[in-house]
């Protein structure tokens, strides 16, 4: 029984040490992340691809019953 207790103690130590990673503080600025994502969306031309896809999808939808 002593052997099993030692294994449980080791597992408990590993669980406690992994929980410490969840307590890290991270500086998150959501608005700047959204602005960067939107700028990248515009610069890469994905806005035009979205608009073209919407127009083509609307045209196909109007053709099919």
Chimera marker file (.cmm) of the C-alpha trace (Angstrom):
<marker_set name="trace">
<marker id="1" x="0.000" y="0.000" z="0.000" r="1" g="1" b="0" radius="0.5"/>
<marker id="2" x="2.919" y="2.356" z="0.567" r="1" g="1" b="0" radius="0.5"/>
<marker id="3" x="3.880" y="2.008" z="-3.097" r="1" g="1" b="0" radius="0.5"/>
<marker id="4" x="0.415" y="3.162" z="-4.248" r="1" g="1" b="0" radius="0.5"/>
<marker id="5" x="0.498" y="6.119" z="-1.879" r="1" g="1" b="0" radius="0.5"/>
<marker id="6" x="3.841" y="7.255" z="-3.363" r="1" g="1" b="0" radius="0.5"/>
<marker id="7" x="2.438" y="7.116" z="-6.884" r="1" g="1" b="0" radius="0.5"/>
<marker id="8" x="-0.562" y="9.185" z="-5.847" r="1" g="1" b="0" radius="0.5"/>
<marker id="9" x="1.735" y="11.729" z="-4.223" r="1" g="1" b="0" radius="0.5"/>
<marker id="10" x="3.744" y="12.029" z="-7.441" r="1" g="1" b="0" radius="0.5"/>
<marker id="11" x="0.584" y="12.456" z="-9.510" r="1" g="1" b="0" radius="0.5"/>
<marker id="12" x="-0.663" y="15.118" z="-7.141" r="1" g="1" b="0" radius="0.5"/>
<marker id="13" x="2.582" y="17.055" z="-7.485" r="1" g="1" b="0" radius="0.5"/>
<marker id="14" x="2.348" y="16.919" z="-11.290" r="1" g="1" b="0" radius="0.5"/>
<marker id="15" x="-1.265" y="18.081" z="-11.236" r="1" g="1" b="0" radius="0.5"/>
<marker id="16" x="-0.472" y="20.986" z="-8.930" r="1" g="1" b="0" radius="0.5"/>
<marker id="17" x="2.511" y="22.072" z="-11.002" r="1" g="1" b="0" radius="0.5"/>
<marker id="18" x="0.451" y="22.040" z="-14.201" r="1" g="1" b="0" radius="0.5"/>
<marker id="19" x="-2.245" y="24.182" z="-12.582" r="1" g="1" b="0" radius="0.5"/>
<marker id="20" x="0.272" y="26.944" z="-12.009" r="1" g="1" b="0" radius="0.5"/>
<marker id="21" x="0.452" y="27.513" z="-15.751" r="1" g="1" b="0" radius="0.5"/>
<marker id="22" x="-3.189" y="28.579" z="-15.732" r="1" g="1" b="0" radius="0.5"/>
<marker id="23" x="-2.494" y="31.400" z="-13.293" r="1" g="1" b="0" radius="0.5"/>
<marker id="24" x="-0.301" y="33.420" z="-15.636" r="1" g="1" b="0" radius="0.5"/>
<marker id="25" x="-1.339" y="36.974" z="-16.344" r="1" g="1" b="0" radius="0.5"/>
<marker id="26" x="-1.559" y="37.990" z="-19.969" r="1" g="1" b="0" radius="0.5"/>
<marker id="27" x="-2.018" y="41.540" z="-21.189" r="1" g="1" b="0" radius="0.5"/>
<marker id="28" x="-4.734" y="41.289" z="-23.817" r="1" g="1" b="0" radius="0.5"/>
<marker id="29" x="-5.901" y="44.257" z="-25.828" r="1" g="1" b="0" radius="0.5"/>
<marker id="30" x="-8.860" y="42.915" z="-27.769" r="1" g="1" b="0" radius="0.5"/>
<marker id="31" x="-9.555" y="46.109" z="-29.692" r="1" g="1" b="0" radius="0.5"/>
<marker id="32" x="-6.016" y="46.320" z="-31.101" r="1" g="1" b="0" radius="0.5"/>
<marker id="33" x="-6.193" y="42.642" z="-32.086" r="1" g="1" b="0" radius="0.5"/>
<marker id="34" x="-9.459" y="43.288" z="-33.959" r="1" g="1" b="0" radius="0.5"/>
<marker id="35" x="-7.934" y="46.320" z="-35.681" r="1" g="1" b="0" radius="0.5"/>
<marker id="36" x="-4.878" y="44.321" z="-36.774" r="1" g="1" b="0" radius="0.5"/>
<marker id="37" x="-7.062" y="41.503" z="-38.086" r="1" g="1" b="0" radius="0.5"/>
<marker id="38" x="-9.281" y="43.939" z="-40.016" r="1" g="1" b="0" radius="0.5"/>
<marker id="39" x="-6.248" y="45.724" z="-41.519" r="1" g="1" b="0" radius="0.5"/>
<marker id="40" x="-4.816" y="42.405" z="-42.611" r="1" g="1" b="0" radius="0.5"/>
<marker id="41" x="-8.216" y="41.409" z="-44.054" r="1" g="1" b="0" radius="0.5"/>
<marker id="42" x="-8.290" y="44.571" z="-46.152" r="1" g="1" b="0" radius="0.5"/>
<marker id="43" x="-4.609" y="44.545" z="-47.194" r="1" g="1" b="0" radius="0.5"/>
<marker id="44" x="-4.662" y="40.930" z="-48.366" r="1" g="1" b="0" radius="0.5"/>
<marker id="45" x="-7.635" y="41.535" z="-50.653" r="1" g="1" b="0" radius="0.5"/>
<marker id="46" x="-9.884" y="39.170" z="-48.751" r="1" g="1" b="0" radius="0.5"/>
<marker id="47" x="-12.629" y="41.804" z="-48.619" r="1" g="1" b="0" radius="0.5"/>
<marker id="48" x="-12.879" y="41.734" z="-52.411" r="1" g="1" b="0" radius="0.5"/>
<marker id="49" x="-12.966" y="37.942" z="-52.377" r="1" g="1" b="0" radius="0.5"/>
<marker id="50" x="-15.785" y="38.056" z="-49.814" r="1" g="1" b="0" radius="0.5"/>
<marker id="51" x="-17.793" y="40.539" z="-51.871" r="1" g="1" b="0" radius="0.5"/>
<marker id="52" x="-17.300" y="38.571" z="-55.095" r="1" g="1" b="0" radius="0.5"/>
<marker id="53" x="-18.315" y="35.373" z="-53.316" r="1" g="1" b="0" radius="0.5"/>
<marker id="54" x="-21.449" y="37.010" z="-51.928" r="1" g="1" b="0" radius="0.5"/>
<marker id="55" x="-22.451" y="38.314" z="-55.367" r="1" g="1" b="0" radius="0.5"/>
<marker id="56" x="-21.819" y="34.971" z="-57.069" r="1" g="1" b="0" radius="0.5"/>
<marker id="57" x="-23.673" y="33.135" z="-54.303" r="1" g="1" b="0" radius="0.5"/>
<marker id="58" x="-26.616" y="35.513" z="-54.587" r="1" g="1" b="0" radius="0.5"/>
<marker id="59" x="-26.708" y="35.004" z="-58.377" r="1" g="1" b="0" radius="0.5"/>
<marker id="60" x="-26.574" y="31.191" z="-58.046" r="1" g="1" b="0" radius="0.5"/>
<marker id="61" x="-29.285" y="31.290" z="-55.379" r="1" g="1" b="0" radius="0.5"/>
<marker id="62" x="-31.540" y="33.314" z="-57.656" r="1" g="1" b="0" radius="0.5"/>
<marker id="63" x="-31.016" y="30.872" z="-60.550" r="1" g="1" b="0" radius="0.5"/>
<marker id="64" x="-31.676" y="27.691" z="-58.581" r="1" g="1" b="0" radius="0.5"/>
<marker id="65" x="-35.191" y="27.009" z="-57.251" r="1" g="1" b="0" radius="0.5"/>
<link id1="1" id2="2" r="1" g="1" b="0" radius="0.2"/>
<link id1="2" id2="3" r="1" g="1" b="0" radius="0.2"/>
<link id1="3" id2="4" r="1" g="1" b="0" radius="0.2"/>
<link id1="4" id2="5" r="1" g="1" b="0" radius="0.2"/>
<link id1="5" id2="6" r="1" g="1" b="0" radius="0.2"/>
<link id1="6" id2="7" r="1" g="1" b="0" radius="0.2"/>
<link id1="7" id2="8" r="1" g="1" b="0" radius="0.2"/>
<link id1="8" id2="9" r="1" g="1" b="0" radius="0.2"/>
<link id1="9" id2="10" r="1" g="1" b="0" radius="0.2"/>
<link id1="10" id2="11" r="1" g="1" b="0" radius="0.2"/>
<link id1="11" id2="12" r="1" g="1" b="0" radius="0.2"/>
<link id1="12" id2="13" r="1" g="1" b="0" radius="0.2"/>
<link id1="13" id2="14" r="1" g="1" b="0" radius="0.2"/>
<link id1="14" id2="15" r="1" g="1" b="0" radius="0.2"/>
<link id1="15" id2="16" r="1" g="1" b="0" radius="0.2"/>
<link id1="16" id2="17" r="1" g="1" b="0" radius="0.2"/>
<link id1="17" id2="18" r="1" g="1" b="0" radius="0.2"/>
<link id1="18" id2="19" r="1" g="1" b="0" radius="0.2"/>
<link id1="19" id2="20" r="1" g="1" b="0" radius="0.2"/>
<link id1="20" id2="21" r="1" g="1" b="0" radius="0.2"/>
<link id1="21" id2="22" r="1" g="1" b="0" radius="0.2"/>
<link id1="22" id2="23" r="1" g="1" b="0" radius="0.2"/>
<link id1="23" id2="24" r="1" g="1" b="0" radius="0.2"/>
<link id1="24" id2="25" r="1" g="1" b="0" radius="0.2"/>
<link id1="25" id2="26" r="1" g="1" b="0" radius="0.2"/>
<link id1="26" id2="27" r="1" g="1" b="0" radius="0.2"/>
<link id1="27" id2="28" r="1" g="1" b="0" radius="0.2"/>
<link id1="28" id2="29" r="1" g="1" b="0" radius="0.2"/>
<link id1="29" id2="30" r="1" g="1" b="0" radius="0.2"/>
<link id1="30" id2="31" r="1" g="1" b="0" radius="0.2"/>
<link id1="31" id2="32" r="1" g="1" b="0" radius="0.2"/>
<link id1="32" id2="33" r="1" g="1" b="0" radius="0.2"/>
<link id1="33" id2="34" r="1" g="1" b="0" radius="0.2"/>
<link id1="34" id2="35" r="1" g="1" b="0" radius="0.2"/>
<link id1="35" id2="36" r="1" g="1" b="0" radius="0.2"/>
<link id1="36" id2="37" r="1" g="1" b="0" radius="0.2"/>
<link id1="37" id2="38" r="1" g="1" b="0" radius="0.2"/>
<link id1="38" id2="39" r="1" g="1" b="0" radius="0.2"/>
<link id1="39" id2="40" r="1" g="1" b="0" radius="0.2"/>
<link id1="40" id2="41" r="1" g="1" b="0" radius="0.2"/>
<link id1="41" id2="42" r="1" g="1" b="0" radius="0.2"/>
<link id1="42" id2="43" r="1" g="1" b="0" radius="0.2"/>
<link id1="43" id2="44" r="1" g="1" b="0" radius="0.2"/>
<link id1="44" id2="45" r="1" g="1" b="0" radius="0.2"/>
<link id1="45" id2="46" r="1" g="1" b="0" radius="0.2"/>
<link id1="46" id2="47" r="1" g="1" b="0" radius="0.2"/>
<link id1="47" id2="48" r="1" g="1" b="0" radius="0.2"/>
<link id1="48" id2="49" r="1" g="1" b="0" radius="0.2"/>
<link id1="49" id2="50" r="1" g="1" b="0" radius="0.2"/>
<link id1="50" id2="51" r="1" g="1" b="0" radius="0.2"/>
<link id1="51" id2="52" r="1" g="1" b="0" radius="0.2"/>
<link id1="52" id2="53" r="1" g="1" b="0" radius="0.2"/>
<link id1="53" id2="54" r="1" g="1" b="0" radius="0.2"/>
<link id1="54" id2="55" r="1" g="1" b="0" radius="0.2"/>
<link id1="55" id2="56" r="1" g="1" b="0" radius="0.2"/>
<link id1="56" id2="57" r="1" g="1" b="0" radius="0.2"/>
<link id1="57" id2="58" r="1" g="1" b="0" radius="0.2"/>
<link id1="58" id2="59" r="1" g="1" b="0" radius="0.2"/>
<link id1="59" id2="60" r="1" g="1" b="0" radius="0.2"/>
<link id1="60" id2="61" r="1" g="1" b="0" radius="0.2"/>
<link id1="61" id2="62" r="1" g="1" b="0" radius="0.2"/>
<link id1="62" id2="63" r="1" g="1" b="0" radius="0.2"/>
<link id1="63" id2="64" r="1" g="1" b="0" radius="0.2"/>
<link id1="64" id2="65" r="1" g="1" b="0" radius="0.2"/>
</marker_set>
